[in-house]
Amino acid sequence: MAIAALDDVWSRLDTLLDGLDDQQWSAPTALPGWDVKAVVAHLVGTEAMLLGEADPDRDAEPDRPPHVHNDIGAFNERWVQSMAGEPPADVLARFRDHTSRRLQALAEVPEEQWEAEGFTPAGKDTYGRFMRIRVFDCWLHELDLRDAVGEPGGDAGPSVQLALEEMASVMGYIVGKRAGAPPGSHVRFELTGPATRRIDVEVAERAAVVDELSAPPTVTLTMPVGVFARLCGGRGDVARLRPSVALDGDTELGERIVADLAYTI
C-alpha cells in the first residue's frame, strides 16, 4: 500500500509542479526560509538519501540560517542549498528521476524487509512504518506547495488515506499527554471532505486510539481533512484555522486539543 500511496502523491506533485511558472516556484511557503523550489529540493534530498546518495557537503558545517534548529534541519538545508542555484526545470527533472528510481527500488524490497525493525523518524519501528511516514511527509509538503501557489486539491487518494493512518496513530499522545485530557474522556475526531475519517480516543490510565468509543464523546472535533493535516503539521497560525473546526461537548478540552495538535518537527 505504501508504494501505491507514494506513487499517488508523487504523481500529483509532478502534475502540480509541471504547471508552475518561475514566479510560482519562488513563492514562499508556510515553512520558514523555504520557497516552493526549496520544498521540492528537500523532497529530492530525502529520496536521494534513501537511494544511498551522500548528502552534499556532509563534512562541512556552514553557518545555520535562523530557521534551522537541529541536525535534521541542517541535513535538510544542505540539500536545499545544493539546488538553490538550479533552474526550476532542473529541480523538477531531479524530482522525477529520484521518485521514479525510488518506486523501482521499493518494488524490489522483499516482504520480510517491510516488517524488519530499524530507524524511522518516529523512533525504532518497521520499514513499513517508515514508508508510511514518508507518505505523510510528502502529502503534507504537497499541501504546503498548493497553499503557496493557490492551487486547491490533494485531498483524496491512497496517499491521503495512508497519511491519515499515520496521523491517527499519534492522537492518543496528543489527547492524553499534550492536551491533558483527564481519565474517562472520550474524544472523537470527525474528518470531512473527499477523504473522510473518524478517529476515536479513550483515556483510561493512558490515552489510546480505539476502534469505537465505549461511551458518548466527551467532545467531538469536526473539521476538513486538510485542516486537520495543517494543524498536525503546525502550518500557519492556529487562530486562522480554528474557525474551520466545530466543537461539540466539552469545548474547553476541545480548544486544548486544537491548540496542541501540532507535533511534527
C-alpha positions in Angstrom: 0.0 0.0 0.0 2.9 2.4 0.7 4.2 2.0 -2.8 0.8 2.9 -4.3 0.4 5.8 -1.9 3.8 7.3 -2.8 3.1 6.9 -6.5 -0.2 8.7 -5.9 1.3 11.7 -4.1 4.3 12.0 -6.3 2.2 11.8 -9.4 0.0 14.7 -8.1 3.1 16.7 -7.3 4.6 16.1 -10.7 1.4 17.4 -12.3 1.2 20.4 -10.0 4.9 21.4 -10.4 4.8 21.0 -14.2 2.2 23.7 -14.4 4.1 26.3 -12.4 5.9 29.4 -13.8 9.2 30.8 -12.4 7.4 33.2 -10.1 5.4 30.4 -8.5 8.5 28.4 -8.0 9.8 31.3 -5.9 6.6 31.7 -3.9 7.2 31.5 -0.1 5.6 28.6 1.8 4.5 28.1 5.4 7.9 26.7 6.1 10.3 29.5 7.3 13.0 30.2 4.8 11.7 27.9 2.1 10.1 28.8 -1.1 8.4 26.2 -3.4 11.7 25.2 -5.0 13.3 24.7 -1.6 10.5 22.3 -0.6 10.9 20.3 -3.8 14.7 20.2 -3.2 14.0 18.9 0.3 11.8 16.1 -1.1 14.5 15.2 -3.7 17.2 15.2 -0.9 15.3 12.8 1.3 14.7 10.3 -1.6 18.4 10.7 -2.6 19.4 9.7 0.9 17.1 6.7 0.8 18.7 5.7 -2.5 22.1 5.8 -0.8 23.4 9.0 -2.2 25.7 11.1 0.1 24.3 14.4 1.2 26.2 17.4 -0.2 28.9 19.0 1.9 28.3 16.4 4.6 31.7 17.2 6.2 31.2 20.9 6.2 29.3 22.8 8.9 28.3 26.2 7.4 26.5 28.8 9.4 23.0 27.7 10.0 20.2 30.1 8.9 17.7 31.1 11.6 15.1 28.6 10.5 17.5 25.7 11.1 17.2 24.5 14.7 18.7 21.0 14.8 20.8 18.4 13.0 17.9 17.1 10.9 17.2 20.7 9.8 20.9 21.1 8.9 20.8 17.9 6.8 17.7 19.1 5.0 19.2 22.5 4.4 22.3 21.1 2.8 20.2 19.5 0.1 18.1 22.7 -0.3 21.2 24.9 -0.7 22.8 22.4 -3.1 20.0 23.1 -5.6 19.4 26.8 -4.8 21.1 27.9 -8.0 19.5 25.4 -10.3 16.6 26.5 -12.5 13.1 25.0 -11.6 13.1 22.7 -14.7 16.3 21.0 -13.5 14.9 20.6 -9.9 11.7 19.1 -11.4 13.8 16.8 -13.5 15.7 15.6 -10.4 12.4 15.1 -8.6 11.1 12.9 -11.4 14.3 10.9 -11.6 14.6 10.3 -7.9 11.0 9.4 -7.3 11.0 7.1 -10.3 14.1 5.3 -9.0 12.6 5.1 -5.5 9.4 3.4 -6.8 11.5 0.9 -8.6 13.7 0.2 -5.6 10.6 -0.2 -3.3 9.1 -2.7 -5.7 12.2 -4.8 -5.2 12.1 -4.7 -1.4 11.4 -8.3 -0.1 8.4 -8.8 2.1 10.4 -9.6 5.2 12.2 -6.2 5.0 8.9 -4.4 5.2 8.4 -5.9 8.7 12.0 -5.6 9.8 12.7 -3.1 12.6 15.1 -0.2 12.2 15.3 3.6 12.2 12.3 5.7 11.5 11.7 9.4 12.2 9.4 8.3 15.0 11.9 6.0 16.6 12.6 2.3 16.1 9.8 0.7 14.1 9.3 -1.3 10.9 10.4 -0.2 7.4 6.7 -0.3 6.5 6.0 2.4 9.2 9.0 4.4 7.9 7.4 4.4 4.4 4.0 5.4 5.9 5.7 8.4 7.5 7.2 9.2 4.1 3.7 9.2 2.6 2.6 11.6 5.3 5.6 13.9 4.9 5.2 14.0 1.1 1.5 14.7 1.3 2.0 17.4 3.9 4.5 19.1 1.6 2.1 18.8 -1.3 -0.4 20.8 0.8 2.4 23.3 1.6 3.0 23.8 -2.2 -0.7 24.1 -3.0 -1.1 26.7 -0.3 1.9 28.6 -1.6 0.6 28.8 -5.2 -3.1 28.9 -4.5 -3.9 25.5 -6.1 -6.6 23.5 -4.2 -6.7 19.8 -4.2 -4.6 16.9 -2.8 -7.4 15.9 -0.5 -8.2 12.4 -1.8 -6.5 9.2 -2.9 -4.5 6.4 -1.3 -1.7 8.7 -0.1 -4.3 10.7 1.9 -5.7 7.6 3.5 -2.3 6.3 4.5 -1.2 9.7 5.8 -4.4 9.8 7.9 -3.5 6.4 9.4 -0.1 7.8 10.4 -1.7 10.9 12.0 -4.3 8.8 13.7 -1.6 6.7 15.4 -0.4 9.9 17.2 -3.7 11.1 18.6 -3.5 9.2 21.8 -0.4 11.1 22.7 -1.9 14.4 21.6 -5.1 13.9 23.6 -3.7 12.4 26.7 -0.2 13.9 27.0 -0.3 17.2 25.2 -3.9 18.3 25.8 -4.1 16.6 29.2 -7.5 15.0 28.8 -8.5 13.5 32.2 -9.2 9.8 32.7 -12.7 8.9 31.5 -12.5 11.3 28.5 -13.8 10.1 25.1 -12.6 12.2 22.2 -13.8 11.9 18.6 -12.3 13.5 15.5 -14.7 13.6 12.6 -12.7 14.5 9.5 -14.7 15.6 6.4 -14.2 16.1 2.7 -13.4 13.8 -0.2 -11.4 11.7 2.2 -13.3 11.1 5.5 -12.0 9.6 8.7 -13.2 9.0 12.2 -10.6 8.8 14.9 -11.7 7.8 18.4 -9.5 8.2 21.5 -10.3 7.0 25.1 -8.4 8.0 28.2 -8.1 5.3 30.9 -4.7 5.0 32.6 -3.4 6.4 29.4 -5.0 7.7 26.2 -5.3 5.3 23.3 -6.9 5.2 19.8 -9.7 2.7 19.8 -11.9 1.3 17.0 -15.1 2.7 18.6 -15.8 4.7 21.7 -17.4 2.8 24.6 -19.4 5.9 25.7 -20.7 9.1 24.1 -17.9 11.5 23.2 -16.8 14.0 25.8 -16.0 16.3 22.9 -16.2 15.9 19.1 -13.9 17.9 16.9 -15.2 18.1 13.3 -13.0 19.6 10.6 -11.9 19.1 7.0 -9.1 16.6 6.5 -6.9 19.3 5.1 -7.4 21.5 8.2 -6.5 18.5 10.4 -3.3 17.9 8.4 -2.3 21.5 8.6 -2.9 21.7 12.3 -0.9 18.5 12.9 1.9 19.8 10.8 2.0 23.2 12.6 1.3 25.0 9.3 0.4 28.7 9.9 -1.5 30.3 12.7 -3.9 28.1 14.7 -6.2 31.1 15.0 -6.5 31.2 11.2 -7.6 27.6 11.0 -9.7 27.5 14.2 -12.9 28.8 12.5 -12.9 25.6 10.4 -13.1 23.4 13.5 -16.5 22.7 15.1 -16.6 21.6 18.7 -19.4 19.7 20.3 -19.3 18.9 24.0 -16.5 19.9 26.4 -15.3 22.9 24.4 -12.5 23.7 26.9 -11.0 20.3 26.3 -11.6 20.7 22.6 -9.8 24.0 22.5 -6.8 22.5 24.2 -6.7 19.7 21.7 -6.8 22.1 18.8 -4.1 24.2 20.3 -1.8 21.1 20.8 -2.3 19.2 17.6 1.0 20.3 16.0 3.5 17.5 16.5 5.9 17.5 13.5 9.4 18.8 13.8 
